[in-house]
């Protein structure tokens, strides 16, 4: 009997461990099987939620997941190989996206041509048998480069070239040109996809004939293509300076860098204070020798003007009062009291 009781207790523990698949709810859940979504509108047990939060939420989640799985397995099933699968219906819940829907990648020029002509891309083999090396060589990658170096350890110089030509350097240059051509074609594909017309000689192509704006821009670019950036180039009689979008990028020395806007009022205040300190800290440099020389020069110019404007008869010094103060007399000296004979010639001023 003890063994039987022990087995019964063990089975009872196993049955308690696995809960039943039937779950009773006051209100039925709303299901969206296409999105595997179950919405529970029943009220929560606030008392149990406060006392034993983790176990209550865990049990609630288990019951809702069980109901969702029950609904899933009510759908028609089918067997694929050794697995039984269920075909889910179309989802009915619209879920928001964190990012916009990706735009399909635009076709390149070759892809458009192949699509128009019905050319299908064939899958190429990754390896190719090389008769010279007698082994399988990949069509691309570093192993392909190593195989080329091993195969072309000696390159014959053609008869139409200089015998001293470095064929390895020539081959490397051809490879660089090929890479540059492919890069240019890639950029053209990007410009074509974004509907941007590719410029020629720095000017945008709008039609077969260039417009007046394009001609003025070309003239400004040609004039600024000197060592002095067009500073000493003469202008035509009715020439106007080229203006418009993109002109500063084409003409050297005309680029203007816009300062980024100040983000916050605190940063603006700090910027203004630093600017004010920078202005106040700059004191003018005074050259004392130049200042003294300038003052002396002004005094000499002033004296020379006074001498030129001085009337005849002025200039006699008259001392009056005490001390060393001297003044120039502003009055004309009086003549003698005697009468001069009209027929008598003057012999000059009589000296005392």
C-alpha positions in Angstrom: 0.0 0.0 0.0 2.9 2.4 0.7 4.2 2.0 -2.8 0.7 2.6 -4.3 0.3 5.8 -2.2 3.7 7.0 -3.2 2.9 6.5 -7.0 -0.5 8.3 -6.5 1.2 11.2 -4.8 3.8 11.5 -7.6 1.1 11.5 -10.3 -0.8 14.1 -8.3 2.2 16.4 -8.2 2.7 16.0 -12.0 -0.9 16.9 -12.7 -0.6 19.9 -10.4 2.5 21.1 -12.3 0.6 21.1 -15.7 -2.5 23.3 -15.7 -5.5 22.4 -17.8 -6.0 23.8 -21.3 -9.5 25.0 -20.6 -9.6 28.6 -19.2 -12.8 30.3 -18.1 -13.2 34.1 -18.5 -16.1 36.4 -17.7 -15.7 38.2 -21.0 -14.3 36.5 -24.1 -11.0 37.7 -25.4 -10.7 39.5 -28.8 -8.4 37.7 -31.1 -6.4 38.7 -34.2 -4.9 35.4 -35.3 -3.0 37.0 -38.2 -0.9 39.0 -35.8 -1.1 36.4 -33.0 -2.8 39.1 -30.8 -5.2 38.5 -27.9 -6.9 41.5 -26.1 -8.2 40.9 -22.6 -10.9 43.4 -21.5 -11.7 41.8 -18.2 -11.1 43.7 -15.0 -8.0 43.0 -12.9 -8.2 41.8 -9.3 -6.7 44.8 -7.6 -6.4 43.1 -4.2 -4.4 40.2 -5.5 -2.4 42.5 -7.8 -1.2 44.5 -4.8 -0.5 41.5 -2.5 1.1 39.1 -5.0 1.9 41.1 -8.2 4.4 38.8 -10.0 2.5 35.5 -9.6 -0.8 37.1 -10.5 0.5 38.6 -13.8 2.3 35.4 -14.6 -0.9 33.3 -14.2 -2.9 35.9 -16.2 -0.4 35.8 -19.0 -0.4 32.0 -19.1 -4.2 31.8 -19.3 -4.4 34.3 -22.1 -1.6 32.6 -24.1 -3.5 29.3 -23.6 -6.7 30.8 -25.0 -4.7 32.2 -28.0 -3.2 28.8 -28.8 -6.6 27.1 -28.5 -7.9 29.5 -31.2 -4.9 28.9 -33.4 -5.3 25.1 -33.3 -9.0 25.5 -34.3 -7.8 26.6 -37.7 -7.3 24.0 -40.5 -4.0 22.2 -40.3 -1.8 20.5 -42.9 1.4 18.4 -42.8 4.6 19.7 -44.4 7.3 17.0 -44.4 7.2 15.9 -40.7 5.6 19.0 -39.2 2.0 20.0 -38.7 1.5 23.6 -39.5 -1.4 26.1 -39.5 -2.1 28.7 -42.1 -2.8 32.0 -40.4 -5.4 34.4 -41.8 -4.7 38.0 -42.9 -4.1 40.3 -39.9 -6.8 42.8 -39.0 -4.9 45.0 -36.6 -3.0 47.9 -38.1 0.3 48.2 -36.3 2.3 51.5 -36.5 5.7 51.5 -38.0 8.8 53.0 -36.3 10.3 53.9 -39.7 8.7 54.7 -43.1 8.1 51.9 -45.6 11.4 51.3 -47.5 11.4 52.6 -51.1 12.3 50.0 -53.8 15.8 50.5 -55.1 15.8 52.2 -58.5 17.0 50.2 -61.5 20.4 51.0 -63.1 20.7 51.8 -66.8 21.7 48.2 -67.6 18.9 46.8 -65.5 16.3 48.9 -67.3 17.8 47.8 -70.7 17.7 44.1 -69.6 14.2 44.4 -68.4 13.1 46.0 -71.7 14.8 43.4 -73.8 13.8 40.5 -71.6 17.3 39.5 -70.6 17.4 37.3 -67.6 20.4 37.3 -65.2 22.1 33.9 -65.2 23.8 32.7 -62.1 27.5 32.3 -62.8 29.8 29.7 -61.3 32.1 30.8 -58.5 35.0 28.6 -59.8 36.6 28.3 -63.2 39.2 25.7 -64.3 42.5 27.3 -65.3 44.4 25.3 -67.9 47.7 27.1 -67.1 47.6 26.6 -63.4 45.8 23.3 -63.6 43.4 24.1 -60.8 40.1 25.6 -60.0 40.3 29.4 -59.6 37.6 31.7 -58.2 36.2 34.4 -60.5 36.6 37.2 -57.9 38.1 37.8 -54.5 41.6 37.8 -53.1 42.3 34.2 -54.3 41.6 35.4 -57.9 44.2 38.2 -57.5 46.7 35.7 -56.0 46.1 33.3 -59.0 46.6 36.2 -61.5 50.0 37.1 -59.8 51.0 33.4 -60.0 50.0 33.1 -63.6 51.3 36.4 -64.9 54.7 36.3 -63.2 56.2 37.2 -66.6 54.5 39.6 -69.1 55.7 39.9 -72.6 56.1 43.5 -74.0 54.3 43.9 -77.3 56.3 45.0 -80.4 54.4 48.3 -80.8 55.4 49.5 -77.4 58.7 50.8 -76.0 60.9 47.8 -74.9 61.5 49.6 -71.5 57.8 49.9 -70.7 56.8 48.5 -67.3 53.9 46.2 -68.1 53.0 45.7 -64.5 52.6 49.5 -64.0 50.6 49.7 -67.2 48.3 46.9 -66.1 47.8 48.6 -62.7 47.0 51.9 -64.4 44.4 50.2 -66.7 42.8 48.6 -63.6 42.6 52.0 -61.9 41.0 53.5 -65.0 38.4 50.7 -65.0 37.6 51.2 -61.3 37.2 55.0 -61.9 34.9 54.3 -64.9 32.8 52.0 -62.8 32.6 54.6 -60.0 31.6 57.3 -62.5 28.9 55.0 -63.9 27.6 54.3 -60.3 27.3 58.1 -59.6 25.5 58.6 -62.9 23.0 55.9 -61.9 22.4 57.6 -58.6 21.9 61.0 -60.3 19.5 59.4 -62.8 17.5 57.8 -60.0 17.2 61.1 -58.1 16.4 62.9 -61.4 19.4 65.2 -61.2 20.9 66.3 -64.4 24.6 65.7 -64.6 26.6 69.0 -65.0 29.2 69.6 -67.7 32.2 71.8 -67.0 30.7 73.1 -63.8 27.4 74.3 -65.4 24.0 72.5 -65.2 22.6 71.2 -68.5 19.1 72.5 -69.1 18.9 72.5 -72.9 21.1 72.4 -76.0 21.7 76.1 -75.8 23.2 77.8 -72.8 21.1 80.5 -71.1 22.3 84.0 -70.1 22.7 83.0 -66.5 24.9 80.0 -67.5 27.0 82.3 -69.8 27.5 84.9 -67.1 28.5 82.1 -64.6 31.0 80.6 -67.1 32.5 84.1 -67.7 32.8 84.6 -63.9 34.4 81.2 -63.4 36.9 81.8 -66.2 37.8 85.3 -64.9 38.3 84.0 -61.3 40.6 81.1 -62.6 43.7 83.2 -62.2 46.3 83.5 -59.5 44.7 86.7 -58.2 41.2 85.2 -58.4 40.2 87.8 -61.0 41.2 90.8 -59.0 43.1 92.5 -61.8 40.8 91.4 -64.7 39.0 94.1 -66.5 35.2 94.0 -66.9 33.3 94.3 -70.1 31.2 97.4 -70.7 27.8 95.9 -69.7 29.1 92.9 -67.7 27.1 91.9 -64.6 28.4 89.8 -61.7 27.0 86.3 -61.8 24.4 85.5 -59.1 22.3 82.6 -58.3 22.3 79.2 -56.5 25.6 77.4 -56.7 27.6 80.3 -58.1 29.7 80.6 -54.9 30.6 76.9 -55.1 32.0 77.3 -58.7 33.9 80.6 -58.3 37.1 80.3 -56.2 37.3 82.6 -53.2 33.5 83.3 -53.2 32.5 80.6 -50.7 30.6 81.7 -47.7 30.3 79.6 -44.6 27.1 80.1 -42.6 27.4 79.9 -38.9 25.3 77.3 -37.2 22.4 78.8 -35.2 22.9 79.2 -31.4 21.0 76.3 -29.8 19.9 77.7 -26.4 19.5 81.2 -24.8 22.3 80.4 -22.3 24.7 79.6 -25.2 23.6 82.9 -26.9 24.3 84.9 -23.7 27.7 83.3 -23.3 28.5 84.0 -26.9 27.6 87.6 -26.6 29.6 88.0 -23.4 32.7 86.5 -25.0 32.3 88.8 -28.0 32.0 91.8 -25.7 35.1 90.8 -23.7 37.0 90.3 -26.9 36.1 93.8 -28.1 36.9 95.5 -24.8 40.2 93.6 -24.4 41.6 95.0 -27.6 43.2 98.3 -26.8 44.6 100.5 -29.6 48.4 100.4 -29.9 49.9 103.9 -29.5 53.3 104.7 -31.1 54.7 107.5 -29.0 57.4 108.5 -31.6 54.8 108.9 -34.3 52.4 110.8 -32.0 55.2 113.3 -31.0 56.3 113.7 -34.6 52.7 114.3 -35.7 52.2 117.0 -32.9 55.4 118.8 -33.9 54.4 118.8 -37.6 51.0 120.2 -36.7 52.7 123.0 -34.7 55.0 123.9 -37.5 52.2 124.0 -40.1 50.2 126.2 -37.8 53.1 128.7 -37.3 53.7 128.8 -41.1 50.1 129.7 -41.7 50.3 132.5 -39.0 53.4 134.0 -40.7 51.7 134.0 -44.1 48.5 135.6 -42.8 50.4 138.3 -40.7 49.8 142.0 -42.0 52.8 144.3 -42.6 53.6 146.6 -39.7 52.8 143.8 -37.2 55.6 142.0 -35.4 57.1 144.7 -33.3 57.4 143.7 -29.7 56.0 145.9 -27.0 56.9 145.4 -23.4 54.4 146.6 -20.8 54.0 146.1 -17.1 56.2 144.0 -15.0 57.5 140.7 -15.8 58.6 139.1 -19.0 55.2 139.2 -20.8 55.6 140.4 -24.4 52.8 141.3 -26.8 52.6 142.1 -30.5 51.2 145.6 -31.1 48.0 145.5 -33.1 48.1 149.3 -34.0 49.9 150.9 -37.0 52.7 153.3 -35.9 51.8 156.9 -36.3 53.5 159.1 -38.9 55.4 162.4 -38.2 53.6 165.7 -37.6 55.5 167.7 -40.3 54.2 168.2 -43.8 56.1 166.7 -46.7 56.9 168.9 -49.7 55.2 167.6 -52.8 58.1 168.2 -55.1 60.7 166.7 -52.8 61.7 163.2 -53.4 61.9 160.8 -50.5 65.3 159.4 -49.8 64.0 156.6 -47.7 63.2 156.1 -44.1 65.2 158.2 -41.7 67.2 156.1 -39.3 67.4 157.1 -35.7 
